[in-house]
Amino acid sequence: MENIPAVANNKPLVNNAEFVKLTIYNEYGNTANANVYTFSSSYQTETISGQAYTPLGGLLAVGVQQRDIRATSADTSISLSGIDGNNMAIVLGSLIRGSKLEITRGFYDNSYNLTSNAHRFTGIVTNYQISEERVDQDDNFTITLNASSFKSVLENRIAGRKTNSESWKEYNPTDTSMDRVPSLSDRAFDFGKPPVQVATTQSQAATDASQISQDTNTNITDASP
């Protein structure tokens, strides 16, 4: 577990701020083509790991991050208020869903100097919401980003191939491993017993009954003197 001196020794008062890093990918599958936005609830510009964070103070609200020893699937959210139309275009004009969201908590000493920080959350933006509040002639927009942790995204991921001939031949057209799946999909197998032939259609059942009747008549004719 990470040791944070700012919260050690049961200090009654801890001065801290939230630092948010938002990476918006402009092209799916190309992580190099991205724009990075950084902002914080601090009162002044701070630099963490070589990245400067723009101070927003009370205009930034960060949701609660679940505190567990192990990685969890908890979600969180951030809200930016006092946004004008130009900044709102960043959300509306970009691929905001799927963006990478990182939240770091910074700790200050009694002189309000940033002494340490701890990484709190890494996840993917799954949805956003824009609300408007009008006061006299001024419009105030609030943008809320909802994010899911990486663990939650991996748990909901669907991968692999279907057990049919078309899906199996997508990467190898000569693969015949699943060619017999359609003929076996409606069969019931009693493992350990000889396979039982079951008619799947009425026409097949009628054909089998006709064949049995013909064989029986043939046997009776052959047995007569």
Buried (B, 14 or more C-beta within 10 A) or exposed (E): EEEBEBBEEEEEEEBBBBBBBBBBBEEEEEEEEBEEBBBBBBEEEBEBEEEEBBBBEEBBBBBEBEEEEEEEBBBBBBBBBEBEEEEBEBBEEBEBEEBBBBBBBBBBEEEEEBEBBBEBBBBBBBEBEEEEEEEEEEEEBBBBBBBBBBBBBEEEEEEEEEEEBEEBBEEEEEEEEBEEEEEEEEEEEEEEEEEEEEEEEEEEEEEEEEEEEEEEEEEEEEEEE
